Amino acid sequence: MQEKREKELADHPRIVREKKTIEAMIKIYCNHHHNTSKELCTECKQLFEYAKKKLNKCPFQENKTTCGKCPIHCYEPSKRQEAKKVMRYAGPRMIWYHPKMAIQHLLDGRKKPKKLSGKRK
């Protein structure tokens, strides 16, 4: 039952969009810093897999703001630093590579996350 619920949450359009955004940012960073072209290097692939895992379990789901503005920081400190480094580099470049995604990400960042109820589903 829990697996089915997690699968439903992971397939929510807001989470799917967030996964595409983080993947695009990691690709930009990896291409420019690790000289990759089509596939991510091992380090960047691990960061993307970690980010997907965390997004699947995000308690805010469809009401989610961007991770940087979230009141709950679910990334472990080292992964959080990696993600910040990637986003600082790729964020400003997103407008050139993925303009629609960049604008949507800016709009998502303006959302204020709703308060979580005492119960988690």
Buried (B, 14 or more C-beta within 10 A) or exposed (E): EEEEEEEEBBEBEBBEBBBEBBBBBBBBBBBEBEEBEEEBBEEBBEBBEBBBEBBBEBBBBEBBBBBEEBEEEBBEEEBBEBBEEBBEBBBEBBBEBBEEBBEBBEEBEEBEBEEEEEEEE
